Amino acid sequence: MKRNFCFSAGLLLCLAAATSCFADTVDLTEKMKPSLVYLEVSTSSYDLSQPWKQTPIAKNGGYGCAVGPYEILTTAEVVADATLIQVMRYGKNARLGATVKAVDYECNLCLLTLDKDAADTPLIPLSFEKLYPKGKQLTTYWLSSGNHLTTARSTLDRAQMKRSFVSFVNNLTFFVTNVSRPFGDGQICCYGENVIGIAGWGTDSESGIIPSETISRFLTYCNKKSYVGFATAGFVASTLLDPARRKYLNIPDNIEYGIYVSDVFTIGTGSSELKTGDVILSIKGQKLNAYGRYEHPEYKRISFHHILSQTPNGDIIPFEIVRDGKITTLDITARSIKSDNMLVPYYTYGKQPEFMVVGGYIFQKLNRDYLTMWGSNSGDKAPPHFYHYKRDFAFKPSKERRDIVILSFVFPAEINLGYQKISQLVVDSVNDTKVTSMKNFVNLVNETENESIKITFEMDSPTLIIPKYELALANMQIAKSYGVTKMVHLDE
């Protein structure tokens, strides 16, 4: 009797598990056919050392889904540096043109608009559901380059804040493991019949999903007059575990939570209101533990960056802090951080670098892309003063300095004899006037009334003297000899 009972109980458990598994793996292949697209993207960027030149056109592939009859959602990474985007639909050979309606590299999302005149029928939009089925099996769908509906299985493991590969901002990411085949370029991820996100990145063993809550916020604000973005931390916070340090900061004995503000930027959320040495106890009423995490009803312990990422630019966020031993509440304005506003921009997708060629000297604006010439781990090989600005001051532009202007290379010519081997220097001043930006540098060079242009550099480097009376002819000869098609470029 006991053996029969055990057998029956085991059978019931197996049936329950099978039923649960079946619920997780509903086949949506037919339903997805009119909604999924394959994207053919032609890309070109600019030569890092000769910024007037574009790199050869390369072709990449990505995936997307319909969120409107003529609107397609994909990742920002798929369209980075795009010069042409073509869309392939299921069962159709024609390629349809598409343009970028909105792109947010911080949350790695892009909304495309399909050419209505070329499309014979509208797409069937998908709706995203805000679900977090932790531990459950997910099915991922995409339209392959061969026009086949393809699927993959995975298991939703956890939710945490993570940077995407295209930006510096931490965003909510669903991590999936046990992937049956790699995916990570905009494929649709489903739990049962519910679409819960799109794939943002992937490896052979795991993938990261951009969840519905992020997608819904992005799409909502895409439909407004201007896309404002979402809050990004304008400060660095560190753990606060040491009792002696807590005592030094005069934190009341009954408070065992909170994080220490170790640095404050000049841009981003909190940059105007917080001070180094503040202790943040809560944000929007959510208590932060000593690691900077709060208790979310679904995601459990997750970083405070999640609260910020949900808040539109311009909204007010209450911060409860300890400052000088006193507990107070600050109303902090949510501010996003745009790469263009950084002292050393994190990315310049689709944009020509700012530069000036004068007397054979190539001056340009320092950015993170330029540092990649020394490899992905540029800190080991890049000029130390370049890396110092990127690591310590990238988020600290000021009125006195909005850009780092560098001398990258010299085209040998008669006008620059004696200076042809100098390179990788940071410009300090032009004719004894401190340089504040690339635009300011160009103006100082062009508007000088002196007989020569005097340029000084940091790090006790040699002072550069360019004779002005020879400059016009020298510039023409250098442009012809070295194929410089454009002597200066500034953003409008």
Summary of the structure (lengths in Angstrom):
residues: 492
radius of gyration: 27.2
end to end distance: 84.7
largest distance: 107.8
contacts: 1578
relative contact order: 0.09
helix: 21%
strand: 36%
